[in-house]
């Protein structure tokens, strides 16, 4: 009977955890177009094709809820904004918090033609001839994002809209992608009105010790590779189950997942939307090991360097003097991943070449951290609504 009781208790516990995992909000399972249309906005899917064979899905919000829908080349007067996500992210990051909070919706309501990009590797991207189980599929970092992905998305948007330029907003790795593109493909300066960088990830000296510990001392990436893990990937169903089972304690302070996350990005319990945290975590996207290694190389060398011949190989500095468009940099006062000192270093370089338009905190909240740029409870009022006003000014000043 004792064994039966133990088995029964374990069965009930597993069932409880499984059921708990299935009780994630419906937003955890919805596609990006579903998230957009559920919020009352029009949604479109488009595909951008890179010259090295990747197919990237673009999600478009061509109009707000209070403005007429105008698509394609007939959308005269519409101003296009491309938003590019960070590491482990996707286009959903800019709609998941809903109207009045997420940047994509606020921009659409302000009259912009909003395009949400997806960089190779996340679940909105495929390859023309390789599947995701092919190790070669994952042989990329943000170098390829900048050299191939961003140019392909920009060209596709301009081709569909008939516009000659757009405004680029990047978050975290989306900013790394922009600066890489400018270094490797400087001709794309002529297709961009201005750039806005949210938590720009160019210099990462502050995480050098962490990078050395994980990539050299512990050699985590190669250990994972030796065990058959070709990428930092968790199946969506398993991710949702894990998040539903392991995350979501009775209070945010008791949540192990949040505590681990805040140890990396900076603590901000006040701006945690407790009702959304599991949904946000469940939508985290796959990454290549090389993405992590490339960021590690930047942190360890203290140089914004290309990948060249590997983590411990040649250092070749990306050419930031190739940036010719106006650049705005916004940082979080409590961002422990892309720290203010590192962003100031980038600002000094851009200021020397005359392209720095503005550098300032994203908002006045002193605990604003790295993830708050997309997921803060009050991100709409703290960051995005003032940001749209700044984008208006950029368009009025530099737009055509």
Order of alpha helices (4+ residues) and beta strands (2+ residues): alpha-alpha-beta-beta-beta-alpha-beta-beta-alpha-beta-alpha-beta-alpha-alpha-alpha-alpha-alpha-alpha-beta-alpha-beta-alpha-alpha
